[in-house]
């Protein structure tokens, strides 16, 4: 029984052990699964981290590549439209973007100078040209596409448009439709100015075929045609004001502009407007003092004034007939009287000369507004001449010359009395300014001689340019009268003089008197007076008293001089 009990206990314990075993086994399986799950989770996390890092590296790589591309764009010039597109996409700094785009734009519009032989050999349908060089505008046909691309940047488009306008305005001076021929190749439009210019030819290779096209081809440049039209219209006005506009220039170019806002509907009114606007512009601007030898210019002295030849050299087109040369039968206020050039100065300011040209244009116009135009011009001239008078002697001479011209050439104008009074005022200012003595008579003799010689030379140089031939002698007489009077007054102000200085003073007076040797001494009122001063300085008291009756000085002057030399 005891054995049975023992065995039963063992069996009972075995079941417990088995139960414990199964429990442990299940626990182990669970833990193994947990371990596997943890391993899988760790692997996934590590995998995700690696992927995240890879993505981060890829993003950084893209940024680095973009930076490299930006640096590349910043450091290199743009050579193609693709470069421009990329530039607009990646570069946001306005200053750099503008600089790069304008640099590329410069490469699209080039001014070159071709040898006439090159033109004659490669550009057909062009009249044979002889001379130094042919001015040629070379325009890349990508210009229109370029403007389309940058259109999305409004500010940049505006900047480029102004840059094109400025460049073409400078390069296309004097261009009109009859004066140009147009050619194209695969890449460029060539606009040849048919009048040879005095420039060094630009080296350029020409091997292709250049097809002649009508000027209308310019209309294909849709984004810039308005600028071309604007410049052609402005050139007509510029050439009109310079008296370089032919009938053919005007009619043919205006016909080219017929479907645009720049078309001239009334030529006579347009001419009047051009002249009046130019006068307004010149009279309101600050005065410029560059001068021109206007008497050598033919524009003002020709009967008509406009170019009578309706064609440029070699032009094969027959000009349309237009009556632009016949002066209108107008009232006389602004009719220029240039019949006596000897009463006119040689030089006037460039701006004033331009105003005279405008006045002549107005007198040639057949406008209904001519009366109002005359009144307007008279007011503008009076306002211009009444500006604050410049203290510089040269400027006073120029103003005097211009007033002289107006008084002489517009004898029927209502403003002549006012201009004459102003001219007289300027004359007195010139007289005072030109004869002022700014050196002390105590200076060394040589220095004083040089001073007076230069003073006389400068005065004569100015009178040669700005005083009519008939008035020069009167000017010089007045100059010496005032200089001699001023020298006498300065001598009378001297309180003390040494003997050596008396000798120098005698020589100085003799030298100054000698400067007027080309002027009759009898015409110079102060000549005898200064000569008497010289006699007193070089003579003894006895000789002075003996010849007292011959001296041309007052008793007071004689008394002062006698006291001075006796000290």
C-alpha positions as CSV (number, residue, x, y, z in Angstrom):
1,X,0.0,0.0,0.0
2,X,2.8,2.3,0.8
3,X,4.4,1.6,-2.6
4,X,1.1,2.3,-4.3
5,X,0.9,5.6,-2.5
6,X,4.4,6.4,-3.4
7,X,3.8,5.6,-7.1
8,X,0.6,7.7,-7.0
9,X,2.5,10.6,-5.6
10,X,5.1,10.3,-8.3
11,X,2.5,10.1,-11.0
12,X,0.8,13.1,-9.5
13,X,4.1,15.0,-9.5
14,X,4.8,14.0,-13.1
15,X,1.5,15.6,-14.2
16,X,2.5,18.8,-12.4
17,X,5.9,18.6,-14.1
18,X,4.3,18.0,-17.4
19,X,1.9,20.9,-16.9
20,X,4.8,23.1,-15.9
21,X,6.8,21.9,-18.9
22,X,3.9,22.7,-21.3
23,X,3.6,26.1,-19.6
24,X,7.3,26.8,-20.0
25,X,7.2,25.6,-23.6
26,X,4.3,27.9,-24.4
27,X,6.1,30.7,-22.7
28,X,9.2,30.0,-24.8
29,X,7.2,30.0,-28.0
30,X,5.6,33.3,-27.1
31,X,9.0,34.9,-26.3
32,X,10.4,33.6,-29.5
33,X,7.6,35.1,-31.4
34,X,8.1,38.4,-29.5
35,X,11.8,38.3,-30.3
36,X,11.0,37.6,-34.0
37,X,8.5,40.5,-34.0
38,X,11.0,42.8,-32.3
39,X,13.7,41.8,-34.8
40,X,11.3,42.5,-37.7
41,X,10.3,45.8,-36.2
42,X,13.9,46.8,-35.7
43,X,14.6,45.8,-39.3
44,X,11.7,47.8,-40.6
45,X,12.7,50.8,-38.5
46,X,16.3,50.6,-39.7
47,X,15.1,50.1,-43.2
48,X,12.8,53.2,-42.9
49,X,15.7,55.2,-41.4
50,X,17.9,54.2,-44.2
51,X,15.2,55.2,-46.7
52,X,14.7,58.5,-45.0
53,X,18.4,59.2,-45.1
54,X,18.5,58.2,-48.7
55,X,15.7,60.6,-49.5
56,X,17.4,63.3,-47.5
57,X,20.6,62.7,-49.4
58,X,18.7,62.8,-52.7
59,X,17.0,66.1,-51.7
60,X,20.4,67.6,-50.7
61,X,21.8,66.4,-54.0
62,X,19.1,68.1,-55.9
63,X,19.7,71.3,-54.0
64,X,23.4,71.1,-54.6
65,X,22.8,70.5,-58.3
66,X,20.5,73.6,-58.4
67,X,23.1,75.6,-56.6
68,X,25.8,74.4,-59.1
69,X,23.4,75.4,-61.9
70,X,22.8,78.8,-60.4
71,X,26.5,79.3,-59.9
72,X,27.0,78.2,-63.5
73,X,24.3,80.7,-64.6
74,X,25.8,83.5,-62.6
75,X,29.3,82.9,-63.8
76,X,28.7,82.3,-67.5
77,X,27.2,84.4,-70.2
78,X,23.9,83.5,-71.9
79,X,24.4,82.4,-75.5
80,X,21.0,80.9,-76.4
81,X,17.3,81.4,-75.7
82,X,17.5,78.2,-73.7
83,X,20.0,79.9,-71.4
84,X,17.6,82.8,-71.0
85,X,14.7,80.5,-70.1
86,X,16.8,78.7,-67.5
87,X,17.9,82.1,-66.2
88,X,14.4,83.2,-65.7
89,X,13.5,80.0,-63.9
90,X,16.4,79.8,-61.5
91,X,17.7,83.3,-60.9
92,X,15.5,85.5,-58.7
93,X,17.9,88.3,-57.9
94,X,16.7,91.2,-60.0
95,X,20.1,92.9,-60.4
96,X,21.9,89.8,-61.7
97,X,18.9,88.8,-63.8
98,X,18.7,92.2,-65.4
99,X,22.5,92.3,-66.1
100,X,22.5,88.9,-67.8
101,X,19.4,89.6,-69.9
102,X,20.7,93.0,-71.1
103,X,24.1,91.4,-71.9
104,X,22.3,88.9,-74.1
105,X,20.1,91.6,-75.6
106,X,23.2,93.5,-76.7
107,X,24.3,90.4,-78.7
108,X,21.1,90.5,-80.6
109,X,21.4,94.0,-82.0
110,X,24.8,95.0,-83.4
111,X,26.0,98.1,-85.2
112,X,28.7,97.2,-87.8
113,X,30.4,99.0,-90.6
114,X,30.9,97.1,-93.8
115,X,33.4,97.8,-96.5
116,X,31.7,98.9,-99.7
117,X,33.3,96.0,-101.6
118,X,31.6,93.6,-99.1
119,X,28.3,95.2,-99.8
120,X,28.7,95.2,-103.5
121,X,29.8,91.6,-103.5
122,X,27.4,90.0,-101.1
123,X,24.3,92.2,-100.9
124,X,22.5,92.3,-104.3
125,X,20.0,94.9,-105.4
126,X,22.1,97.5,-103.6
127,X,23.3,100.4,-105.8
128,X,27.1,100.5,-106.2
129,X,28.5,102.2,-103.2
130,X,31.8,104.0,-102.9
131,X,33.2,105.4,-99.8
132,X,34.8,104.4,-96.5
133,X,32.1,102.3,-94.8
134,X,28.4,101.3,-94.9
135,X,26.6,101.6,-91.6
136,X,24.7,98.4,-91.0
137,X,22.3,97.3,-88.3
138,X,22.6,93.6,-87.7
139,X,19.5,92.2,-85.8
140,X,19.3,88.6,-84.7
141,X,15.9,87.1,-85.7
142,X,15.7,85.6,-82.2
143,X,14.9,89.1,-81.0
144,X,11.2,88.6,-81.2
145,X,11.2,85.2,-79.5
146,X,13.5,86.7,-76.8
147,X,10.9,89.4,-76.1
148,X,8.1,86.8,-76.0
149,X,10.1,84.8,-73.4
150,X,10.7,87.7,-71.0
151,X,7.2,89.0,-71.4
152,X,6.2,87.0,-68.3
153,X,8.5,89.3,-66.3
154,X,6.8,92.7,-66.8
155,X,9.5,94.8,-65.1
156,X,12.3,93.1,-67.1
157,X,10.3,93.4,-70.3
158,X,9.9,97.1,-69.7
159,X,13.6,97.5,-69.1
160,X,14.5,95.6,-72.3
161,X,12.0,97.5,-74.3
162,X,13.6,100.8,-73.2
163,X,17.1,99.4,-73.8
164,X,16.1,98.5,-77.4
165,X,14.6,101.9,-77.9
166,X,17.7,103.7,-76.7
167,X,20.1,101.5,-78.8
168,X,18.0,101.8,-82.0
169,X,17.5,105.5,-81.5
170,X,21.3,105.9,-81.5
171,X,22.1,103.4,-84.2
172,X,19.3,104.4,-86.6
173,X,19.9,108.1,-86.7
174,X,19.0,109.5,-90.1
175,X,17.4,106.2,-91.2
176,X,14.4,106.6,-93.4
177,X,12.8,104.1,-95.7
178,X,14.4,105.3,-99.0
179,X,17.8,105.4,-97.3
180,X,17.9,101.8,-96.3
181,X,17.9,98.3,-97.9
182,X,17.0,95.2,-95.9
183,X,18.5,91.7,-96.2
184,X,18.0,88.4,-94.3
185,X,19.9,85.2,-93.9
186,X,19.1,82.2,-91.7
187,X,19.8,84.0,-88.5
188,X,19.9,87.8,-89.0
189,X,18.2,90.8,-90.5
190,X,20.6,93.4,-92.0
191,X,19.5,97.0,-92.4
192,X,22.0,98.8,-94.6
193,X,22.2,102.6,-94.6
194,X,22.8,103.5,-98.2
195,X,24.8,106.7,-97.6
196,X,28.5,105.9,-96.9
197,X,29.9,107.1,-93.5
198,X,33.4,108.1,-92.5
199,X,34.0,105.2,-90.1
200,X,36.5,102.3,-89.8
201,X,35.0,99.1,-91.3
202,X,34.2,96.4,-88.8
203,X,35.7,93.0,-89.4
204,X,33.0,90.5,-90.1
205,X,32.8,87.3,-92.2
206,X,30.3,87.2,-95.0
207,X,30.0,83.9,-96.9
208,X,26.3,83.2,-97.0
209,X,23.5,84.2,-99.2
210,X,21.8,87.4,-98.2
211,X,18.3,87.7,-99.5
212,X,16.9,91.1,-100.4
213,X,13.6,91.9,-98.7
214,X,11.3,94.8,-98.6
215,X,11.4,97.1,-95.6
216,X,8.0,95.7,-94.7
217,X,9.9,92.6,-93.4
218,X,10.5,94.6,-90.2
219,X,6.8,94.1,-89.4
220,X,7.7,90.5,-88.6
221,X,9.4,91.7,-85.4
222,X,6.0,92.0,-83.7
223,X,7.4,92.9,-80.3
224,X,9.7,95.7,-81.5
225,X,8.0,97.0,-84.7
226,X,6.4,99.8,-82.7
227,X,9.9,100.9,-81.6
228,X,11.1,100.9,-85.2
229,X,8.1,102.9,-86.3
230,X,8.5,105.4,-83.5
231,X,12.2,105.9,-84.4
232,X,11.4,106.4,-88.1
233,X,8.8,109.0,-87.3
234,X,11.3,110.7,-84.9
235,X,14.0,110.6,-87.6
236,X,11.7,112.5,-90.0
237,X,11.3,115.3,-87.4
238,X,15.0,115.3,-86.7
239,X,15.9,115.5,-90.4
240,X,13.3,118.2,-91.0
241,X,14.8,120.3,-88.2
242,X,18.3,119.8,-89.7
243,X,17.0,120.7,-93.2
244,X,18.1,117.2,-94.4
245,X,14.7,115.9,-95.3
246,X,13.9,115.2,-98.9
247,X,10.4,114.8,-100.4
248,X,11.1,111.1,-101.0
249,X,12.2,110.6,-97.4
250,X,9.0,112.1,-96.1
251,X,6.5,110.6,-98.5
252,X,7.9,107.0,-98.6
253,X,8.5,106.7,-94.9
254,X,5.1,108.2,-94.1
255,X,3.6,105.7,-96.4
256,X,5.4,102.9,-94.5
257,X,3.7,104.2,-91.3
258,X,0.3,104.5,-92.9
259,X,-1.3,101.7,-90.8
260,X,0.2,102.8,-87.5
261,X,-0.4,105.5,-85.0
262,X,2.7,107.3,-86.3
263,X,1.2,108.1,-89.7
264,X,1.3,111.9,-90.5
265,X,-2.2,112.9,-91.6
266,X,-1.3,116.6,-92.3
267,X,2.3,117.2,-93.3
268,X,2.1,121.0,-93.0
269,X,0.7,120.9,-89.4
270,X,3.2,118.2,-88.5
271,X,6.1,120.4,-89.7
272,X,4.8,123.3,-87.7
273,X,4.4,121.1,-84.6
274,X,8.0,119.8,-84.9
275,X,9.4,123.3,-85.1
276,X,7.3,124.7,-82.2
277,X,8.1,121.7,-79.9
278,X,11.8,122.2,-80.7
279,X,11.6,125.9,-79.8
280,X,9.9,125.1,-76.6
281,X,12.5,122.5,-75.7
282,X,15.4,124.8,-76.5
283,X,14.0,127.8,-74.8
284,X,13.2,126.0,-71.6
285,X,16.5,124.1,-71.3
286,X,19.4,125.5,-69.3
287,X,21.5,127.5,-71.8
288,X,24.4,125.7,-73.5
289,X,27.2,127.8,-74.8
290,X,28.7,125.7,-77.6
291,X,28.9,127.9,-80.8
292,X,28.7,127.4,-84.5
293,X,30.0,129.4,-87.5
294,X,26.5,129.7,-88.8
295,X,27.2,132.1,-91.7
296,X,29.0,129.1,-93.4
297,X,25.9,127.0,-93.2
298,X,23.6,127.0,-96.3
299,X,20.4,125.9,-94.6
300,X,19.3,129.4,-93.6
301,X,20.5,131.2,-96.7
302,X,19.0,128.9,-99.3
303,X,15.8,130.1,-100.9
304,X,13.8,127.0,-99.9
305,X,15.6,125.2,-97.2
306,X,14.6,121.5,-97.7
307,X,16.6,119.1,-99.8
308,X,15.4,119.4,-103.3
309,X,16.7,116.0,-104.4
310,X,13.9,113.5,-103.6
311,X,16.3,110.5,-103.8
312,X,19.3,109.3,-102.0
313,X,22.3,108.2,-104.1
314,X,21.5,105.1,-106.1
315,X,17.8,105.1,-105.1
316,X,15.9,103.3,-107.8
317,X,12.5,104.3,-106.4
318,X,10.7,107.2,-108.0
319,X,9.7,109.7,-105.3
320,X,6.2,110.8,-104.9
321,X,5.6,114.4,-105.7
322,X,5.0,116.7,-102.7
323,X,5.3,120.5,-102.5
324,X,7.5,120.9,-99.4
325,X,9.9,123.6,-100.8
326,X,7.7,126.5,-101.6
327,X,7.5,129.1,-98.8
328,X,4.1,130.2,-97.9
329,X,2.9,133.7,-98.7
330,X,2.9,134.8,-95.1
331,X,3.0,138.1,-93.2
332,X,6.6,139.3,-92.4
333,X,7.1,139.1,-88.6
334,X,9.2,136.0,-88.7
335,X,10.5,136.2,-92.2
336,X,14.3,136.1,-91.8
337,X,16.2,138.9,-93.6
338,X,19.6,137.5,-94.2
339,X,20.5,139.8,-97.1
340,X,23.4,141.6,-95.3
341,X,25.7,139.0,-93.6
342,X,28.3,141.7,-93.0
343,X,26.0,143.1,-90.3
344,X,25.8,139.7,-88.6
345,X,28.3,138.0,-86.2
346,X,30.2,135.0,-87.4
347,X,29.2,132.7,-84.5
348,X,26.1,132.1,-82.4
349,X,25.2,129.3,-79.9
350,X,24.3,126.0,-81.4
351,X,20.9,126.1,-79.7
352,X,20.1,129.5,-81.0
353,X,21.1,128.4,-84.5
354,X,18.6,125.5,-84.2
355,X,15.9,128.1,-83.2
356,X,16.6,130.1,-86.3
357,X,16.2,126.9,-88.4
358,X,12.9,126.3,-86.7
359,X,11.8,129.8,-87.4
360,X,12.6,129.3,-91.1
361,X,10.6,126.0,-91.1
362,X,7.6,127.9,-89.6
363,X,7.8,130.6,-92.3
364,X,7.8,127.8,-95.0
365,X,4.7,126.1,-93.5
366,X,1.3,126.4,-95.1
367,X,-0.5,126.0,-91.8
368,X,-3.7,127.7,-90.7
369,X,-2.1,128.2,-87.3
370,X,0.8,130.4,-88.6
371,X,-0.4,133.6,-86.9
372,X,-0.5,131.9,-83.5
373,X,2.9,130.3,-84.2
374,X,4.4,133.6,-84.8
375,X,3.1,135.0,-81.6
376,X,4.3,132.0,-79.7
377,X,7.8,132.2,-81.2
378,X,8.1,135.9,-80.3
379,X,7.1,135.2,-76.7
380,X,9.6,132.2,-76.5
381,X,12.4,134.3,-77.9
382,X,11.8,137.2,-75.5
383,X,11.6,134.8,-72.6
384,X,14.8,133.0,-73.7
385,X,16.8,136.3,-74.1
386,X,15.5,137.7,-70.8
387,X,17.0,134.9,-68.7
388,X,19.4,135.8,-65.9
389,X,22.5,137.2,-67.6
390,X,25.6,135.1,-67.0
391,X,28.6,137.0,-65.5
392,X,31.0,135.2,-67.7
393,X,32.3,137.5,-70.5
394,X,32.1,134.8,-73.2
395,X,28.5,134.1,-72.5
396,X,27.7,137.8,-72.6
397,X,29.3,138.1,-76.0
398,X,27.3,135.1,-77.3
399,X,24.1,136.7,-76.0
400,X,25.0,140.0,-77.6
401,X,25.6,138.2,-80.9
402,X,22.2,136.4,-80.7
403,X,20.4,139.7,-79.9
404,X,22.2,141.3,-82.8
405,X,21.0,138.5,-85.1
406,X,17.4,138.9,-84.0
407,X,17.4,142.7,-84.4
408,X,18.9,142.4,-87.9
409,X,17.0,139.4,-89.3
410,X,13.6,140.0,-87.8
411,X,13.2,143.7,-88.5
412,X,9.3,143.5,-88.6
413,X,8.9,141.7,-85.3
414,X,7.0,143.4,-82.5
415,X,9.6,142.4,-79.9
416,X,12.5,144.3,-81.6
417,X,12.3,147.3,-79.3
418,X,12.6,145.1,-76.2
419,X,15.4,143.1,-77.8
420,X,17.3,146.3,-78.8
421,X,17.1,147.6,-75.2
422,X,18.4,144.3,-73.9
423,X,21.2,144.4,-76.5
424,X,22.2,147.8,-75.3
425,X,22.2,146.6,-71.7
426,X,24.4,143.6,-72.6
427,X,26.8,146.0,-74.5
428,X,27.4,148.0,-71.4
429,X,27.9,144.8,-69.3
430,X,30.5,143.6,-71.9
431,X,32.2,147.0,-71.8
432,X,32.5,147.0,-68.1
433,X,33.5,143.3,-67.7
434,X,36.1,143.3,-70.5
435,X,37.9,146.5,-69.3
436,X,38.0,145.7,-65.6
437,X,41.7,145.8,-64.4
438,X,42.2,143.2,-61.8
439,X,45.9,143.6,-61.4
440,X,47.7,146.2,-59.2
441,X,49.9,148.6,-61.1
442,X,52.6,147.8,-58.4
443,X,53.1,144.4,-60.0
444,X,56.3,143.8,-62.0
445,X,56.4,145.5,-65.4
446,X,56.7,142.2,-67.4
447,X,53.7,140.7,-65.6
448,X,51.6,143.8,-66.4
449,X,52.6,143.8,-70.0
450,X,51.6,140.2,-70.4
451,X,48.3,140.9,-68.6
452,X,47.3,143.8,-70.8
453,X,48.4,142.0,-74.0
454,X,46.2,138.9,-73.1
455,X,43.3,141.2,-72.1
456,X,43.4,142.9,-75.5
457,X,43.9,139.5,-77.4
458,X,41.0,137.9,-75.6
459,X,38.8,140.8,-76.4
460,X,39.7,140.9,-80.1
461,X,39.2,137.1,-80.3
462,X,35.7,137.5,-78.9
463,X,34.8,140.4,-81.1
464,X,36.0,138.5,-84.2
465,X,33.5,135.7,-83.4
466,X,30.5,137.5,-81.9
467,X,30.5,141.1,-83.2
468,X,29.5,142.0,-86.8
469,X,32.4,143.1,-89.1
470,X,30.8,146.6,-89.3
471,X,30.8,147.0,-85.6
472,X,34.2,145.8,-84.6
473,X,36.0,149.1,-84.8
474,X,33.4,150.8,-82.5
475,X,33.8,147.9,-80.0
476,X,37.6,148.3,-80.0
477,X,37.5,152.1,-79.7
478,X,35.2,151.7,-76.7
479,X,37.5,149.0,-75.2
480,X,40.6,151.2,-75.3
481,X,38.6,154.2,-74.1
482,X,37.5,152.4,-71.0
483,X,40.9,150.6,-70.4
484,X,42.8,153.9,-70.7
485,X,40.3,155.6,-68.4
486,X,40.7,152.8,-65.8
487,X,44.5,152.9,-66.0
488,X,44.4,156.7,-65.4
489,X,42.0,156.3,-62.4
490,X,44.3,153.6,-60.9
491,X,47.4,155.8,-61.3
492,X,45.5,158.7,-59.6
493,X,44.8,156.4,-56.6
494,X,48.6,155.6,-56.0
495,X,49.7,157.3,-52.8
496,X,53.5,156.8,-53.2
497,X,55.8,155.7,-56.0
498,X,59.5,155.2,-56.2
499,X,61.7,156.6,-58.9
500,X,62.3,153.1,-60.5
501,X,58.6,152.5,-60.5
502,X,58.1,155.8,-62.3
503,X,60.3,154.6,-65.1
504,X,58.4,151.3,-65.3
505,X,55.1,153.2,-65.3
506,X,56.3,155.3,-68.2
507,X,57.2,152.1,-70.1
508,X,53.9,150.4,-69.2
509,X,51.8,153.4,-70.4
510,X,53.8,153.4,-73.7
511,X,53.2,149.7,-74.1
512,X,49.4,150.0,-73.4
513,X,49.2,152.9,-75.9
514,X,50.9,150.8,-78.5
515,X,48.3,148.1,-78.3
516,X,45.8,150.5,-80.1
517,X,48.2,151.2,-83.0
518,X,45.6,149.7,-85.5
519,X,42.9,152.1,-84.2
520,X,43.0,155.8,-85.2
521,X,44.2,157.5,-82.0
522,X,41.9,160.5,-82.7
523,X,38.9,158.1,-82.2
524,X,40.0,157.1,-78.7
525,X,38.9,159.9,-76.4
526,X,41.1,158.8,-73.5
527,X,44.2,158.3,-75.7
528,X,45.5,161.9,-75.3
529,X,44.8,161.8,-71.5
530,X,46.8,158.7,-70.9
531,X,49.5,160.0,-73.2
532,X,49.7,163.1,-71.0
533,X,50.1,160.9,-68.0
534,X,53.1,159.3,-69.7
535,X,54.6,162.7,-70.5
536,X,54.3,163.8,-66.9
537,X,56.1,160.6,-65.7
538,X,59.0,161.0,-68.1
539,X,59.5,164.8,-67.9
540,X,60.9,167.2,-65.5
541,X,58.7,169.7,-63.6
542,X,60.0,172.5,-65.8
543,X,59.1,170.6,-69.0
544,X,55.7,169.8,-67.6
545,X,54.9,173.4,-66.8
546,X,56.2,174.6,-70.2
547,X,53.9,172.2,-72.0
548,X,51.0,172.4,-69.6
549,X,48.7,173.9,-72.2
550,X,49.2,170.9,-74.5
551,X,48.3,168.3,-71.8
552,X,44.8,166.7,-72.2
553,X,44.2,166.4,-68.4
554,X,42.3,168.4,-65.8
555,X,43.9,170.7,-63.3
556,X,43.0,168.3,-60.6
557,X,44.7,165.4,-62.3
558,X,47.8,167.4,-63.0
559,X,48.0,168.5,-59.3
560,X,47.7,164.9,-58.1
561,X,50.4,163.7,-60.5
562,X,52.8,166.5,-59.7
563,X,52.5,165.7,-55.9
564,X,53.0,162.0,-56.7
565,X,56.2,162.3,-58.7
566,X,57.7,165.0,-56.4
567,X,57.5,162.8,-53.3
